[in-house]
Amino acid sequence: MFLRWRDNPKIVAAMTAMRPAIAALIVYAAYRIGKTAAVDKTAVLLIAATVTVLYFGHSHIHPIFVILGGAAVGAAIVRIKTKAGAPPVLPQDEQVYDYMI
């Protein structure tokens, strides 16, 4: 149906106006997730490294490899911290709302 109406000036204007709102929603979601993910210095460094890899290597690295690499590095960090005697820092309990269930 969109292909039929995509050349309509009102549809083009609506789609153009939605782009900043969608970008703002993505940034807001990243901010909320980042607040709970950045629990210690190691996590902040891992977040910075991931953002750097995605920003500079976006055309060369598939995001699934970044996700799998982050899981592997995260597991390795927890294992190293556990062997060193420092328990891993876990995020504090978040309030759960009815719409989250």
C-alpha positions as CSV (number, residue, x, y, z in Angstrom):
1,M,0.0,0.0,0.0
2,F,2.9,2.4,0.8
3,L,4.3,1.9,-2.7
4,R,1.1,3.1,-4.1
5,W,1.1,6.4,-2.1
6,R,4.9,7.0,-1.6
7,D,5.0,9.8,-4.2
8,N,2.2,11.7,-2.5
9,P,3.7,15.0,-1.0
10,K,1.8,14.6,2.3
11,I,3.1,11.1,2.8
12,V,6.7,12.2,1.9
13,A,6.3,15.1,4.4
14,A,5.0,12.8,7.1
15,M,7.8,10.3,6.6
16,T,10.4,13.1,6.6
17,A,8.9,14.5,9.9
18,M,9.0,11.0,11.5
19,R,12.8,10.5,11.1
20,P,13.9,12.9,13.9
21,A,11.3,11.4,16.2
22,I,12.5,7.9,15.5
23,A,16.1,8.9,16.0
24,A,15.2,10.6,19.3
25,L,13.4,7.4,20.5
26,I,16.5,5.3,19.7
27,V,18.8,7.7,21.5
28,Y,16.5,7.8,24.5
29,A,16.3,3.9,24.6
30,A,20.2,3.8,24.4
31,Y,20.4,6.2,27.3
32,R,18.1,4.2,29.5
33,I,19.8,1.0,28.7
34,G,23.2,2.6,29.2
35,K,22.3,3.8,32.7
36,T,21.7,0.3,33.8
37,A,24.6,-1.2,31.8
38,A,27.3,1.1,33.0
39,V,27.8,-0.5,36.5
40,D,31.6,-0.1,36.8
41,K,34.7,1.1,34.9
42,T,35.1,-2.1,33.0
43,A,31.5,-1.9,31.7
44,V,32.0,1.7,30.7
45,L,35.2,0.8,28.8
46,L,33.4,-2.1,27.1
47,I,30.6,0.2,26.1
48,A,33.0,2.7,24.7
49,A,34.9,0.0,22.8
50,T,31.7,-1.3,21.3
51,V,30.5,2.1,20.2
52,T,33.9,2.8,18.6
53,V,33.9,-0.5,16.7
54,L,30.4,0.1,15.5
55,Y,31.1,3.7,14.5
56,F,34.4,3.2,12.7
57,G,33.9,-0.3,11.4
58,H,30.2,-0.3,10.6
59,S,30.7,-1.3,6.9
60,H,33.2,-4.1,7.8
61,I,31.8,-5.7,10.9
62,H,28.4,-7.3,11.1
63,P,26.5,-6.4,14.4
64,I,26.0,-10.0,15.3
65,F,29.7,-10.5,15.6
66,V,29.9,-7.4,17.9
67,I,27.1,-8.9,20.0
68,L,28.8,-12.3,20.2
69,G,32.2,-10.7,20.9
70,G,30.6,-8.6,23.7
71,A,29.1,-11.7,25.3
72,A,32.5,-13.5,25.1
73,V,34.4,-10.5,26.5
74,G,31.8,-10.0,29.2
75,A,32.0,-13.7,30.3
76,A,35.8,-13.4,30.3
77,I,35.7,-10.3,32.5
78,V,33.4,-11.9,35.0
79,R,35.6,-15.0,35.1
80,I,38.8,-12.9,35.6
81,K,37.1,-10.8,38.3
82,T,35.8,-14.0,40.1
83,K,39.3,-15.6,40.1
84,A,40.8,-12.4,41.4
85,G,38.4,-12.5,44.3
86,A,36.3,-9.5,43.4
87,P,32.7,-10.4,42.9
88,P,31.2,-9.0,39.7
89,V,29.1,-5.9,40.1
90,L,25.5,-6.6,39.4
91,P,22.9,-3.9,38.5
92,Q,20.5,-2.9,41.2
93,D,17.0,-4.1,41.0
94,E,14.9,-2.0,38.7
95,Q,11.3,-1.2,39.3
96,V,9.1,-3.5,37.3
97,Y,5.9,-2.0,35.8
98,D,2.9,-4.0,34.6
99,Y,3.6,-3.3,31.0
100,M,7.1,-4.8,31.3
101,I,5.7,-8.3,32.1
